[in-house]
Amino acid sequence: MNRTPKILILSAVVVSIIIVSAVSWHSVQEIHYLKSFYPQQFSVQEAFWASAVELIKVLVISIPFFFIIIAGFCLLHYWKRTP
């Protein structure tokens, strides 16, 4: 098989991993910002709910990128096994 599709698939996987990491990092920074912006009013329960909302946001945004990552690895594995 030609190397170009493999390079494109690996590039798509790497870019997807970078995007998921950036979204996760942004969510962590947003919770940290909320904690510093509302220090007295931000209780442990509110921090829990803010973390849950951020987790849901990260999962919803990341689902298409997880699909790209899984499909890319499956294609690379399939092409590796075929002669």
Number of C-alpha atoms within 10 A of each C-alpha: 9 6 7 9 12 15 11 12 18 16 13 16 21 14 15 19 17 13 15 20 14 13 18 19 12 14 19 14 12 15 16 12 12 13 16 11 11 10 10 8 9 15 12 9 9 12 15 13 12 17 16 12 13 19 15 12 14 19 16 11 15 19 12 13 20 16 13 19 20 13 14 19 15 12 15 15 11 11 12 10 8 7 6
